[in-house]
Amino acid sequence: MNIKHLPSKFTTLFAFLFLTALLSFGQTVKVQSPRQEKLLNGLKTLVWSEPSADKVAVKIRIHNGSAFDPQNKEGVMALLAEVLFPNETVKEFFREDLGGSLEISSNYDYVQINATAKTDQFLTMLETVANAVTNPQIDKETTQKVRAAQIEKVKELEKNPAYIADRAAAKRLFGDFPYGRAQMGIAESLAKIDFADLLFAKERFLTSDNATVAISGNVKPELALRAIRRYFGSWIKADKKVPATFRQPDSPDTTVLTSKSLDENRSELRIAFRGLARNDKDFWASNVLTNILKKRHNGEVRQEARLLHGILLLGVSAQDIVEPSQATKVMIDSYFNQPIKEVEFVAAKNELLAEINKKDVAEIWLDVATYKLDSVKAELQAAQSTTVADVNRLIERFKKEPMVTVLMLRNKPTMTSSNN
């Protein structure tokens, strides 16, 4: 035996065992299966019984979002979401009387209601949200109210240079394609929306066969399913499905888009690529890559996978970005041209698996329905089987994509002098 080579052999063995331990840590992802039922009107239901829970949660997802907003009327689906519960008193009712919460969210792909209540208030909660979605109050007065509130939200957002930079990057990347338009709308588009637009959207999308109800918590499945049939059984089914027939976006302009920042103390730089659809085979590799980039980059790294196209965005907010071309080159070189180390990959993948384990199980099942994925089991297996080779292949794929660069330079205050 050559004793001189023993230290290096032990070092290699230790490194191998260390990486093996890291790979095994967090590798198992377990998701409880629900009791499932489909009503005669096409409504899909999911129920998880959790006897130890102190509350019951209800999630109602409408499987269409702002991508279906009419041209020049961006914000219709966001307003439709808001009009379901137009008064703050309803949220107070959930907090104070039901001991829970109520929130409504919307994005490009779906509208969702999230409600919780104490176990003994389950039926009251379910009846309240059922009335809102099956028979929403859409009239001129209510529409004017939610529209005015939405315009104020948008105007406030548009004071934020980071939001403006993000919007400019998306617009540059997608143009008039739905993902290039403002999901919440802009003041001008919102002003054009009236109650007839919301009624039309309701008839097209707010239907029983375009929704899934998920219930979890301290409730018996039999009781939950009976209540769903009772409160949602009369929900009207759509005459026909609305297909996602969008014209593919044109190739983006890759010259640097430069403008003035609203903030005299901050400049904004955005680098964006067209990302992946949620059902893309490289989706989980892109999540691992995003985690790696977050470690390599001090600024913002965001990946949004959507129904049709996604976006991978790298952002920098700084007082001065003197040489944008040099800053861009340094960022891309450090992110995409440096090989991914095994330890780096393992840490990023374990972080992803930990995130999946923490995620609300209902959200995973709802995503499968919204994005028409094969199954929850197949998704989890795909996440667990992601390799460093998958991530490196994805990097090469991104290198072939056109890159959009947006630079917003701060308005430096002009120095003035006074004569004494």
C-alpha positions as CSV (number, residue, x, y, z in Angstrom):
1,M,0.0,0.0,0.0
2,N,1.3,3.5,-0.9
3,I,0.8,5.4,2.4
4,K,1.6,8.8,0.7
5,H,-1.7,8.6,-1.3
6,L,-3.9,7.8,1.7
7,P,-4.8,11.4,2.6
8,S,-6.0,12.2,-0.9
9,K,-8.0,9.0,-1.0
10,F,-9.6,9.8,2.3
11,T,-10.4,13.3,1.1
12,T,-12.0,12.0,-2.0
13,L,-14.0,9.5,0.0
14,F,-15.1,12.1,2.5
15,A,-16.2,14.4,-0.3
16,F,-18.2,11.6,-1.9
17,L,-19.9,10.6,1.3
18,F,-20.7,14.3,2.1
19,L,-22.3,14.8,-1.3
20,T,-24.3,11.6,-0.9
21,A,-25.6,12.7,2.5
22,L,-26.6,16.0,1.1
23,L,-28.4,14.4,-1.8
24,S,-30.3,12.1,0.5
25,F,-31.3,14.9,2.8
26,G,-34.8,16.2,2.0
27,Q,-35.0,13.9,-1.0
28,T,-38.4,12.5,0.0
29,V,-41.4,14.5,-0.8
30,K,-44.7,13.2,0.6
31,V,-48.1,14.6,-0.3
32,Q,-51.4,13.3,1.2
33,S,-54.0,12.4,-1.4
34,P,-57.5,13.9,-1.0
35,R,-61.0,12.5,-1.3
36,Q,-62.1,13.5,-4.8
37,E,-65.5,14.0,-6.4
38,K,-66.9,15.7,-9.5
39,L,-70.4,17.1,-9.3
40,L,-72.9,16.8,-12.1
41,N,-72.3,20.4,-13.1
42,G,-68.6,19.6,-13.6
43,L,-67.3,21.2,-10.4
44,K,-64.2,19.3,-9.1
45,T,-63.9,18.9,-5.4
46,L,-60.9,17.9,-3.2
47,V,-61.2,17.2,0.6
48,W,-58.5,16.5,3.1
49,S,-59.5,15.5,6.7
50,E,-57.0,16.8,9.3
51,P,-58.6,16.0,12.8
52,S,-55.8,17.8,14.7
53,A,-56.4,21.1,12.9
54,D,-58.2,23.9,14.7
55,K,-59.6,25.5,11.6
56,V,-61.0,24.6,8.2
57,A,-59.7,26.1,5.0
58,V,-61.5,26.5,1.7
59,K,-59.8,27.3,-1.6
60,I,-61.8,28.0,-4.7
61,R,-59.8,28.4,-7.9
62,I,-61.1,29.6,-11.2
63,H,-58.9,28.3,-13.9
64,N,-58.5,31.4,-16.0
65,G,-56.8,34.7,-15.2
66,S,-55.7,38.0,-16.7
67,A,-54.3,36.4,-19.8
68,F,-57.9,36.5,-21.0
69,D,-58.4,40.2,-20.5
70,P,-59.7,41.9,-23.7
71,Q,-57.3,44.0,-25.6
72,N,-57.2,47.6,-24.2
73,K,-59.3,46.5,-21.2
74,E,-56.5,45.0,-19.1
75,G,-57.7,44.5,-15.5
76,V,-61.1,42.8,-16.2
77,M,-60.2,39.5,-14.5
78,A,-58.6,41.4,-11.6
79,L,-61.8,43.4,-11.2
80,L,-63.9,40.3,-11.4
81,A,-61.9,38.9,-8.5
82,E,-62.4,42.1,-6.5
83,V,-66.2,42.3,-7.2
84,L,-66.8,38.9,-5.6
85,F,-66.3,40.5,-2.1
86,P,-66.5,44.3,-2.7
87,N,-66.9,45.3,0.9
88,E,-64.3,45.3,3.7
89,T,-67.2,44.3,6.1
90,V,-67.1,40.8,4.7
91,K,-63.5,40.3,5.6
92,E,-64.2,41.7,9.1
93,F,-67.0,39.1,9.3
94,F,-64.6,36.3,8.6
95,R,-62.1,37.6,11.1
96,E,-64.4,38.6,14.0
97,D,-67.4,36.2,13.6
98,L,-65.9,33.1,12.0
99,G,-62.4,33.3,13.6
100,G,-60.7,33.0,10.3
101,S,-59.7,35.0,7.3
102,L,-60.6,35.8,3.7
103,E,-58.4,36.9,0.8
104,I,-58.9,37.0,-3.0
105,S,-56.0,36.9,-5.4
106,S,-55.6,36.8,-9.2
107,N,-52.8,36.5,-11.7
108,Y,-52.4,35.8,-15.4
109,D,-53.5,32.1,-15.0
110,Y,-56.2,32.0,-12.4
111,V,-58.4,33.7,-9.8
112,Q,-58.5,32.2,-6.3
113,I,-60.5,32.7,-3.0
114,N,-58.8,31.6,0.2
115,A,-61.0,31.4,3.3
116,T,-60.6,30.0,6.7
117,A,-62.8,29.6,9.8
118,K,-63.1,27.8,13.1
119,T,-64.4,24.3,12.7
120,D,-67.8,25.0,14.1
121,Q,-68.2,27.8,11.6
122,F,-67.4,25.7,8.5
123,L,-70.9,25.6,7.0
124,T,-71.4,29.4,7.4
125,M,-68.0,30.0,5.7
126,L,-68.8,27.6,2.8
127,E,-72.2,29.1,2.3
128,T,-70.8,32.7,2.3
129,V,-68.1,32.0,-0.4
130,A,-70.6,29.8,-2.4
131,N,-73.1,32.7,-2.6
132,A,-70.3,35.0,-3.8
133,V,-69.1,32.9,-6.7
134,T,-72.4,31.4,-7.8
135,N,-74.4,34.6,-7.6
136,P,-72.0,37.6,-7.6
137,Q,-73.3,41.1,-7.2
138,I,-72.3,42.8,-10.5
139,D,-74.0,46.1,-11.2
140,K,-73.0,49.6,-12.1
141,E,-72.6,50.8,-8.6
142,T,-70.4,47.9,-7.4
143,T,-68.3,48.0,-10.6
144,Q,-67.6,51.7,-10.1
145,K,-66.6,51.1,-6.5
146,V,-64.1,48.3,-7.2
147,R,-62.8,50.0,-10.3
148,A,-62.0,53.2,-8.4
149,A,-60.2,51.3,-5.7
150,Q,-58.2,49.4,-8.3
151,I,-57.2,52.5,-10.2
152,E,-55.8,53.9,-6.9
153,K,-53.9,50.7,-6.3
154,V,-52.4,50.9,-9.8
155,K,-51.5,54.6,-9.5
156,E,-49.7,53.9,-6.2
157,L,-47.8,51.0,-7.8
158,E,-46.7,53.1,-10.7
159,K,-44.9,55.4,-8.3
160,N,-42.5,52.5,-7.6
161,P,-39.4,52.5,-9.9
162,A,-39.0,48.7,-9.4
163,Y,-42.6,48.0,-10.5
164,I,-42.1,50.3,-13.6
165,A,-38.8,48.5,-14.5
166,D,-40.5,45.1,-14.1
167,R,-43.4,46.2,-16.3
168,A,-41.0,47.6,-18.9
169,A,-39.1,44.4,-19.1
170,A,-42.2,42.3,-19.5
171,K,-43.5,44.7,-22.2
172,R,-40.2,44.5,-24.1
173,L,-40.2,40.7,-23.8
174,F,-43.8,39.9,-24.8
175,G,-45.1,43.0,-26.5
176,D,-48.9,42.8,-26.9
177,F,-49.0,39.1,-25.9
178,P,-51.0,38.9,-22.7
179,Y,-48.0,38.5,-20.4
180,G,-46.6,41.8,-21.8
181,R,-49.7,43.6,-20.4
182,A,-50.3,44.8,-16.9
183,Q,-52.0,42.0,-14.9
184,M,-53.8,44.5,-12.7
185,G,-54.5,46.8,-15.6
186,I,-53.4,50.5,-15.9
187,A,-55.5,53.5,-15.1
188,E,-56.5,54.1,-18.8
189,S,-57.6,50.5,-19.4
190,L,-59.4,50.2,-16.1
191,A,-61.4,53.4,-16.8
192,K,-62.8,51.7,-20.0
193,I,-64.2,48.7,-18.1
194,D,-67.9,48.7,-17.1
195,F,-70.2,46.2,-15.4
196,A,-71.1,44.7,-18.8
197,D,-67.5,43.6,-19.3
198,L,-67.5,42.0,-15.8
199,L,-70.8,40.2,-16.6
200,F,-69.4,38.9,-19.9
201,A,-66.2,37.6,-18.0
202,K,-68.4,36.0,-15.4
203,E,-70.5,34.1,-18.0
204,R,-67.3,32.9,-19.7
205,F,-65.1,32.0,-16.8
206,L,-66.9,32.0,-13.5
207,T,-68.6,28.7,-14.1
208,S,-68.8,25.4,-12.2
209,D,-66.9,23.3,-14.8
210,N,-64.0,25.9,-14.8
211,A,-63.4,25.7,-11.0
212,T,-62.1,23.4,-8.3
213,V,-63.0,23.6,-4.6
214,A,-60.4,22.3,-2.1
215,I,-61.3,21.9,1.6
216,S,-58.8,20.9,4.3
217,G,-58.9,20.8,8.1
218,N,-60.9,19.4,11.0
219,V,-63.9,18.3,9.0
220,K,-65.3,15.0,8.0
221,P,-65.2,14.4,4.2
222,E,-68.8,13.2,4.1
223,L,-70.0,16.4,5.7
224,A,-67.8,18.5,3.4
225,L,-69.0,16.8,0.2
226,R,-72.7,17.1,1.3
227,A,-72.2,20.8,1.9
228,I,-70.5,21.3,-1.4
229,R,-73.3,19.6,-3.3
230,R,-75.8,21.7,-1.4
231,Y,-74.2,25.1,-1.8
232,F,-72.5,24.7,-5.2
233,G,-74.9,22.2,-6.9
234,S,-76.9,25.0,-8.6
235,W,-73.8,26.7,-10.0
236,I,-74.2,27.1,-13.7
237,K,-72.0,25.2,-16.1
238,A,-70.4,27.0,-19.1
239,D,-71.9,26.5,-22.6
240,K,-68.5,25.9,-24.0
241,K,-64.8,26.2,-23.0
242,V,-62.8,29.2,-23.9
243,P,-59.5,28.0,-25.5
244,A,-56.2,29.8,-25.0
245,T,-55.7,30.7,-28.7
246,F,-53.2,33.5,-28.4
247,R,-50.9,34.5,-31.3
248,Q,-47.3,33.7,-30.3
249,P,-45.3,36.9,-29.3
250,D,-42.9,38.3,-31.8
251,S,-39.1,38.2,-31.2
252,P,-38.3,41.0,-28.7
253,D,-36.1,44.0,-29.4
254,T,-32.8,43.2,-27.7
255,T,-31.3,46.7,-27.7
256,V,-31.0,48.3,-24.3
257,L,-34.2,50.3,-23.3
258,T,-33.1,53.3,-21.4
259,S,-35.3,55.8,-19.5
260,K,-35.4,58.0,-16.5
261,S,-36.1,56.6,-13.0
262,L,-38.8,58.2,-10.9
263,D,-36.5,58.1,-7.9
264,E,-33.6,60.5,-7.9
265,N,-31.8,58.1,-5.4
266,R,-32.1,54.8,-7.3
267,S,-31.4,53.3,-10.7
268,E,-33.0,50.1,-11.9
269,L,-31.5,47.4,-14.2
270,R,-33.5,44.4,-15.5
271,I,-32.3,41.5,-17.6
272,A,-35.1,39.2,-18.7
273,F,-35.5,36.0,-20.8
274,R,-38.6,34.2,-21.9
275,G,-39.0,31.5,-19.4
276,L,-40.9,28.2,-19.3
277,A,-44.5,27.1,-19.3
278,R,-45.6,25.4,-16.1
279,N,-45.9,22.1,-17.9
280,D,-42.5,22.3,-19.5
281,K,-40.3,19.2,-18.8
282,D,-37.5,21.5,-17.5
283,F,-39.8,23.3,-15.0
284,W,-38.2,21.8,-11.9
285,A,-34.7,22.3,-13.3
286,S,-35.6,25.9,-13.7
287,N,-36.6,26.1,-10.0
288,V,-33.2,24.7,-9.0
289,L,-31.5,27.1,-11.4
290,T,-33.4,30.0,-9.8
291,N,-32.2,29.0,-6.3
292,I,-28.6,28.8,-7.6
293,L,-28.9,32.3,-9.2
294,K,-30.3,33.7,-6.0
295,K,-27.1,32.7,-4.2
296,R,-24.9,34.1,-7.0
297,H,-26.8,37.4,-7.3
298,N,-27.3,40.0,-4.6
299,G,-30.3,41.5,-6.4
300,E,-33.6,40.2,-7.4
301,V,-34.0,36.8,-9.2
302,R,-37.5,35.8,-10.1
303,Q,-38.8,33.0,-12.3
304,E,-42.5,32.9,-13.1
305,A,-43.7,29.8,-15.0
306,R,-47.1,30.3,-16.5
307,L,-49.7,28.5,-18.6
308,L,-48.0,29.4,-22.0
309,H,-44.7,31.3,-21.4
310,G,-42.8,32.3,-18.3
311,I,-40.2,34.9,-17.5
312,L,-36.8,34.7,-15.9
313,L,-35.9,38.1,-14.5
314,L,-32.7,39.4,-12.9
315,G,-32.8,42.8,-11.3
316,V,-30.5,45.3,-9.7
317,S,-31.5,48.4,-7.7
318,A,-28.6,50.7,-7.1
319,Q,-27.8,54.3,-6.7
320,D,-25.6,54.3,-9.8
321,I,-25.2,51.9,-12.7
322,V,-22.5,53.6,-14.5
323,E,-21.7,51.1,-17.2
324,P,-24.9,49.1,-18.0
325,S,-23.3,47.1,-20.8
326,Q,-20.4,46.1,-18.5
327,A,-22.8,45.3,-15.6
328,T,-24.9,43.1,-17.9
329,K,-21.9,41.3,-19.2
330,V,-20.6,40.6,-15.7
331,M,-24.0,39.4,-14.5
332,I,-24.5,37.0,-17.5
333,D,-20.9,35.7,-17.2
334,S,-21.2,35.0,-13.5
335,Y,-24.6,33.4,-13.8
336,F,-24.6,31.4,-17.0
337,N,-20.9,30.9,-17.9
338,Q,-19.6,29.6,-14.6
339,P,-20.1,25.8,-14.3
340,I,-22.5,24.7,-11.6
341,K,-20.7,22.9,-8.8
342,E,-22.1,19.7,-7.4
343,V,-22.4,21.2,-3.9
344,E,-24.1,24.2,-5.3
345,F,-26.6,22.1,-7.1
346,V,-27.3,19.8,-4.1
347,A,-28.0,22.8,-1.8
348,A,-30.3,24.4,-4.4
349,K,-32.2,21.1,-5.0
350,N,-32.6,20.4,-1.3
351,E,-33.9,23.9,-0.9
352,L,-36.5,23.3,-3.6
353,L,-37.6,20.0,-2.0
354,A,-37.9,21.7,1.3
355,E,-40.1,24.3,-0.3
356,I,-42.4,21.7,-1.8
357,N,-42.7,19.9,1.6
358,K,-43.8,23.2,3.2
359,K,-46.2,24.1,0.4
360,D,-49.9,23.8,1.1
361,V,-50.9,20.4,-0.3
362,A,-54.1,21.9,-1.8
363,E,-52.1,24.3,-3.9
364,I,-50.1,21.5,-5.5
365,W,-53.3,19.7,-6.5
366,L,-54.9,22.9,-7.7
367,D,-51.8,23.6,-9.9
368,V,-52.2,20.2,-11.5
369,A,-55.8,21.2,-12.4
370,T,-54.9,24.7,-13.7
371,Y,-51.9,23.8,-15.7
372,K,-53.3,20.4,-16.9
373,L,-50.3,18.4,-15.5
374,D,-50.2,14.7,-15.6
375,S,-50.6,14.1,-11.9
376,V,-49.3,15.1,-8.5
377,K,-47.2,11.9,-8.3
378,A,-45.6,12.6,-11.6
379,E,-44.8,16.2,-10.6
380,L,-43.1,15.1,-7.4
381,Q,-41.1,12.4,-9.1
382,A,-39.9,14.9,-11.7
383,A,-38.8,17.3,-8.9
384,Q,-36.9,14.6,-7.0
385,S,-35.2,13.2,-10.2
386,T,-33.8,16.5,-11.4
387,T,-30.1,16.3,-12.0
388,V,-27.3,18.8,-12.4
389,A,-27.2,17.7,-16.1
390,D,-30.8,18.9,-16.4
391,V,-29.9,22.3,-15.0
392,N,-26.8,22.7,-17.2
393,R,-28.9,21.7,-20.3
394,L,-31.4,24.4,-19.3
395,I,-28.7,27.0,-19.1
396,E,-27.6,26.2,-22.6
397,R,-31.3,26.6,-23.6
398,F,-31.5,30.0,-22.0
399,K,-28.3,31.1,-23.8
400,K,-30.1,30.7,-27.1
401,E,-33.0,32.9,-26.0
402,P,-33.1,36.6,-26.8
403,M,-32.3,38.7,-23.8
404,V,-34.1,42.0,-22.9
405,T,-32.3,44.7,-21.0
406,V,-34.1,47.7,-19.3
407,L,-32.1,50.5,-17.7
408,M,-33.8,53.2,-15.7
409,L,-31.2,55.9,-14.6
410,R,-31.8,58.0,-11.6
411,N,-32.5,61.7,-12.0
412,K,-29.5,63.2,-10.4
413,P,-30.4,66.6,-8.7
414,T,-28.9,69.5,-10.5
415,M,-26.3,71.4,-8.4
416,T,-27.0,75.1,-8.1
417,S,-24.9,77.9,-6.6
418,S,-26.0,81.2,-5.3
419,N,-24.2,84.5,-5.4
420,N,-23.6,86.2,-2.1
